[in-house]
Amino acid sequence: MKRIDILLFDDFTALDAFGPAEVLGGLEDCALSFVSLAGGEVGNHLGLRVMTEKLDPEEPRFILLVPGGFGTRPGSRDPELLGLIREAAASSEYLLSVCTGSALLAAAGLLEGLRATSNKTAFEWASGCGPAFWDRQARWVRDGRVFSSAGVSAGIDMALGFVSEIYGGEKAESIARRIEYHRNPDADRDIF
Amino acid sequence: MKRIDILLFDDFTALDAFGPAEVLGGLEDCALSFVSLAGGEVGNHLGLRVMTEKLDPEEPRFILLVPGGFGTRPGSRDPELLGLIREAAASSEYLLSVCTGSALLAAAGLLEGLRATSNKTAFEWASGCGPAFWDRQARWVRDGRVFSSAGVSAGIDMALGFVSEIYGGEKAESIARRIEYHRNPDADRDIF
């Protein structure tokens, strides 16, 4: 099974993580893990408490997915977290970020020379976290092995876009149908 | 603060619970709790492990939200769980179900005489769990204090529909914008 690590941290946005998780959970050749810097319980402002494994940055994985949320503000200034993300990125085939998760990738220096997007409301802040060719219009952006999405729900469209590009459009349609999701299939078009 | 209890059980569908949770988390006068029959850790097929409180059925609450998932199959035959839902429903102002969560409400006898919907793929099974006027076409249905949605992602539209009816359209729009969600605002229209 191919490993998909979903990186959680205190004050992550639930839908950023669990929207794409629901989509990627439809890939029969993959196994998801919910991971964090230290392992153990991670919480957020909804009162949600999720148990996580400690992320082993050296373990090869198919996807590292980084959600956004208020926790990316302290996260973007946390050298330990950024170092872990950088190290884990080196052993990941694909990097996916949702919402302000791209601020963490940028702060870790992982978006340099690449096109990327982020949450529209927090765009100024996120795009100031590190170098990238920031695209404010996109629903999501793929540049090479890095997929980044706009805010929260856009992560679902990005994850379906990822499935479509890597596994084919039929697989993406079948997952969208299973979760009864009305797709926004155009990466470049967003109403926000 | 008004209490919103999100009832989790083993093999619940993550997006059924956390889509609406993200929406309802935008209501400043409400506090969310993730609860279960016994309290403690609840898991699902994605490898997700969530900590829950034990649901106190007698505590008055604003909303009881019941997600769907594979766990509704054993759940629909579990007299202890159904009794708890029935008891908790009596002290809830509103009942919301997502996907096959409506099978649990039906099996608990809570949909008798009411219009309701459920997941399209599991419709035959869900609608066989108990009496209701089952609507196969809807994205979501409101009948009095009970809101039920179609599969998985439809819960997000239903939660926004709930906010729109109870708090007004502007509040629903503001939450949809914050989570950058392209709404399906018509309860009666679904492509699935």
Interface residues (C-beta under 8 A of the other chain):
Chain A: T13 A14 L15 F18 G19 A21 E22 G25 A31 L32 S33 F34 E41 H45 L46 G47 L48 R49 V50 M51 C99 N119 K120 T121 A150 G151 V152 S153 A154 I156 R177 R178 I179 E180 Y181 H182 N184 D190 I191 F192
Chain B: T13 A14 L15 F18 G19 A21 E22 G25 A31 L32 S33 F34 E41 H45 L46 G47 L48 R49 V50 M51 C99 N119 K120 T121 A150 G151 V152 S153 A154 I156 R177 R178 I179 E180 Y181 H182 N184 D190 I191 F192
